[in-house]
Amino acid sequence: MVLVIYVLCAIASLVCAVLLWRGYRASGARLLHWSALCFLGLFLNNLLLVVDTHVVARVDLALYRMLPALIGALLLVYGLVWDTE
């Protein structure tokens, strides 16, 4: 049951990233670009969580799992703070 929840979270993050990217391409709003990159990082985080907990259970991938989420959040902060028009 936990695997299903992890996979659904990964799918939801990917769907959000795709929809935000499509919105960026249609409107050109830069905030949508940074938000799509953030959700892409969250998708990679969730994907690595599935790999960490169910594929390679003997190796702890916690550090590698958190890096995409951190990078995505930092990209969003950069877009919110410094990329103003």
Buried (B, 14 or more C-beta within 10 A) or exposed (E): EEEEEBBEBBEBBBEBBBBBBEBBEEEEEEBBBBBBBBBBBBBBBBBBBBBBBEEEEEEEBEEBBEBBBEBBBEBBEEBEEEEEE
